[in-house]
Amino acid sequence: MTTLRRRLSKAGSRYAAARESLRGRAAPHLGIDPRALGAFRIALALLLLGDLLVYRLPEVGAFYADDGVLPRSTLAEVYPALESVSIHAVSGSARVQALLLAAAAVAAVALLVGYRTRASTGVSLLLLASLYARNPYVINGGNTILVVFLFLALFLPLDARWSTGTDGRVGRADRADRADRADRADRRNVVERADDEGAESADRRICSLGTAVTLLTLLSIYAANVVSKYRSDAWMSGTAVPRIFQIEEFVVGLGPLVSERAALLAAMNWLWVALLSASVLLIVATGRLRVAVALAFVSAHLGMAATMRLGVFPFVMVGVLLLFLPPRAWDVIESVASKFPGPSRVTGRAYRSDGGCTEEPASPVPYGVRRGIRVGAAVLLVGFFLALVWWQAAGVGLVDLPASESAGELSEVSWSFFAPNPPDTSSWYVVRATLESGESVGVRDGGAVSFDRPPDAADTYPSTLWHQFGHRMRYAGETRYRPVAEYVCEHADPSVESVTVFHVEQEVGPSGPVGEPEPQERISVAC
């Protein structure tokens, strides 16, 4: 019996040594600095607050109430599965929807300060997914990416840095003691780089299945994106970006200035394809090269935000890219930040390189139960990642979908973004109001009805959500347009007798509009 125990002990030691060796090799590529996790948590919370309070709350009545453009009855008819799972579909009252938004904002604030991070992340995920299910016409790929990374955040120790702690009551002594322990753990684990690039110590990072899947998920998004672009004649001929900047309803901010520079747009086309092709370096590379690639992507996404109307997408990607910054980059950031007034120490729990907590209290849950939960979580995480990769492969045409699925709207929520073929038409809406006097006027400005290309197509949409809604609705049937027309009637002048909604398209090329606008009547209703 003693001999058997010794053999099992030796086997266990060899397994543990092999596991630690593997983790040590993987950590520089698939590990995440604790400070990056803290910054990622803060970025997620700010994105949630921005999406909820800046985009959704001002339009809560229009998009989430029964007297808006998508009442629950229409949602149940078009997307019965979404209507059945959305918490927000319980009530059609704008007041109830506002209260649910407020609850989501409270959860986001808790996530921001690091109060019970896993619980606040879970609540934020639940309420955000429910909100998006309530009206799938006012989301884009960036919103679905935000939901995905909120889910993955459940498997990350987001309270590793800049956190109030799980109980939310971090006193001065406890704060200093916790920071001191974290600093000592960092000093023990740091091994300075010996070469020019300075290979950071793997021991300084948290490396786990959760960190690996999170980083690989972003890489899979970029990989699917570049595959779709390689399969595109427009992208491979250098005309995709010039054409995109002629789709005026997407172009805002500095976009109109950029759209006039053909050579710059062609260069942007090839630079983006090249950068996507180099995205594998986010995982393969370490040190300065990894920082350079990550910052190049950050710059590209901020450029998108400055020139195009893409909702939260660019900012979500920037937030996720923070996870790729290595320890030496965070050393520089902390060094710069220390020169400004503010807290002299950061808070948060100290973590080992294997993702374990150095101050983990004894758990009342039996070891077998905890192990079962960890195994179940690992299976769920891996299964989720494989499903995500399969879905992206299907989106770019590498995997055949079942006939029932291929007829759906996969392309509408794909993460390929203007690929493989960017739109070749610019579109806008014209709503004609017929008055009691028989006169017809445009609802938007009260002037004569015109289907000519507007001076600024982006300006015809009151907000980003209205643009997303109009873009997703452009080829919808009469059933989906009827609530829109009725909503216009409700908010129109009492003298309006009827309204007619037209969707107008005009073909565009890399150099500008082609041909004449083509209006198509979608619906006409009496008010």
Beta strands, then each sheet from edge to edge (+ up, - down):
strand 1: 425-435
strand 2: 440-442
strand 3: 496-509
strand 4: 512-526
sheet 1: 2+ 1- 3+ 4-
end
